[in-house]
Amino acid sequence: MLIKVKVKPGSSKQEIIKQQDGSYLIFLKKEAKKGKANAELINLLAKHFKVCVSDISIKGKTSREKLVEIRE
């Protein structure tokens, strides 16, 4: 499954919001430095979709808008 994600790193909360167009707005606590926000994103999505961390890959690692592949 491929999903479009827009991340907001450095937020005070950690939250996933599904948008009307099917994409996701995701608030992350970690800053976008040294891959910390991407690691938090992968962990959060793994819990949300109930899959292993290794089943998630990110395209657009340096962008706030990402395409995420989740293998089920």
Steps between C-alpha positions, in 0.01 A plus 500: 500500500630847414391802702577870470620657823566858604705523818526780754822433697576676827137499610390484862285197422523170316189447289377349172210672322348349186406769249192495274715433193638179656837646597625531857613800704742381767630702792837383636678606819853445366680765297591428139869448575715192439199289401336521842164618365498228233573234762213631714275504190579135421436391860174694521371362168600144599287528815211667317481242219607208724797394285871448567734796474687313223179499290510879459716698259506874430553680170580871538700472820609867499161642401205569729274339242584133471379188325498207741479137397347261753534130422223296663 
